[in-house]
Amino acid sequence: RRIRALSSSILKRRTLRYELELDGPGPDRHLCLVGKVYESNVAGERGHAALHWLCEQGFQSRGAAGVSVPRPLAYLPEFALLLMEEAQGISLQRLLKESSARVEHLRQFARVLLELHSLPPAFGEPFTLDDHLAVRCAGLTHALRDAFPDLARPIGRLLERARAAEEGEL
């Protein structure tokens, strides 16, 4: 099938919504996709694999519980872009922001969180503290300590506690 029309809108930072109109007859002529742009291909490929894994674990279609995980469709490394189905419903985060969340929403979240925690304990390779410092902190921890000597001790304490937590010592 060919794409007849395409529009896009920004949902939030690094998250886009694509509406496609396809040629041909049928109810599936209109398609909505969500694209998430990652900061790196490593992070994007990991996000794609994690979403795929969650769907394999049964989190893809949660119609009865009202909770769904969007099915990943493709990862485009040239754009660090994960394309996925649009998840239906309203996010708990939005309900909380709008002050319209009810007790049942939080109970539902707790049930799904318990179910999520009952999955196998690990997906893929662990994302270590060193990975976090390299990716999320851009490897600048030592430069930050050098540039701001007054922060050296607090940064050192944070790193020590994070290392202890990673090693299960807390």
N, C-alpha and C positions, 0 to 999 in steps of 0.2 A: 504494500500500500504506500501511497505517496502522501506527503504532508501538504495539505491545501492552505492552511493558515497556521501561524504560530505567534503567540504573544507570551510575554514574560513579565513578572513582577517580583519585587524584592519582598520576601516575607520578614526576614531579619538579617542581621549581619551574616554574610556568607551563605545564605539560604535563599534560593530562588524558586518560584513556581512557574511552570511552563504549561500553557494550555495549547493543545494541538487539535486541529480539525483535520481529519483524514479524508481522503477521497473514498468514494464508494458508499454503498448503502449499509444500513445496520445501526444498532444501538451503540456500537463501540466506535462511532465516528468522532466523538469528542473524548479526548484523553487529557488527564491532568497528571503531571509529574512534578516531583520536587527534586531540585538539584542542590547538593551541599558541596561547597568549595572548601577543600582542605588546605592547610598551610604547607603541606608537603605531600609528595606521592607516597612516601612511607606511611604517613598518617592516613591518607585516603584509602590506600589498599588495606590497611588494618581495619578501618571503619567499615569498608565494604565487606570484608571477611567476617567481621563481628556481627554485622546486620544479617548476613547470610546464615551464619551459625545460629543466631537467635531464631530466625524463621524455621530452620531445621529442627529446633527444639520445641516447636509448636507455638511460638509467640507471634506468628504471622497473622493469623486470623482469630481474633478474640471477640467476634460479634456478640456472643452471649454475655460475656463479661464486660463488654463495652471498651475493651482495651485492645489496641492493635499496634503491631510493629510493621512499618511499611516494607514491602518486598523490594529488595535491591534489584535493579534491572541491569545496570552496567556501571563500570568505573572507567572514566576517560582520563588516562594519565596525562595527556597533553594539556589538560585544563585542571588537573587535580580535582575532578568533579565526579561525585557519586550521584547517579540518577536512580530514583526510587519512585515507587507508587506513592500517591498522596495518602497519608493516614487519615482515616475518617474520624469525626468527632472533634471535641474541644479538649485541649490539653489542660491538665490539672494546673499547670503554671498560669495559664490564662484565667482559669476560674478563680485562682487565688488572687491574682492581680485585680480582677474585677470585683472582688469580694462576693462572688456568687457560689463559691465552693460550699458544699454541704457536708455534713458528717459522713454520709454515705459515699461521697467521692473519696474522702480520706480512707475510709474502710476498704474501698475497692483498691486504692493505691497500695495499702498495706497487704492485701491478699496477693496482689500481683508481685509485690516486692518479695514476699515470702516464697512465692512460686519461682521467682527468678533466682533467689538464693538457694533453692533446692536443686538447681541445675549442677552439672559437674563443676568442681571448684575452679577450674581454669580454662580459659579459651586461649589457645595459641601460646606464644612465648610471653612471659611476664613483662610488663612495662615497668622497668626498674627505676629506682631513684636516679641513677646515672642517665637513663633514657629521658626521664622527666627534665633533669637539669639541662641536658643537651638540646632537647626539642622545645620545651615550654619556656625555659629560661635562656635559650639561645647560647648556652655555654658561657654566660657572662657573670657567673657567681663570683669567681675570683677577681674579675675586673671590678665588680661592684665593691667588694671588700677593700681592694687597693685604692679605689677612687674615694671611698668614704670610710676612713679608718674608724670612725665612731660606730659604724654598723658592723664592724668585723666580728665582735663578740656575739651580738644577737644573731647574725647570719650563721656563725659557727654553731651556736646552740640549736638553731632550727635544723641545720644539716645533721647534727649529731642525733637529735630526736627522730628525724625522718629516717636516718640510717638504722636506728634502734627499732623503729616501727617496722621497717622493711624486713629486718632480721627476726621479727617476732619477739623482741625483748621488752616491749611495753606491756 
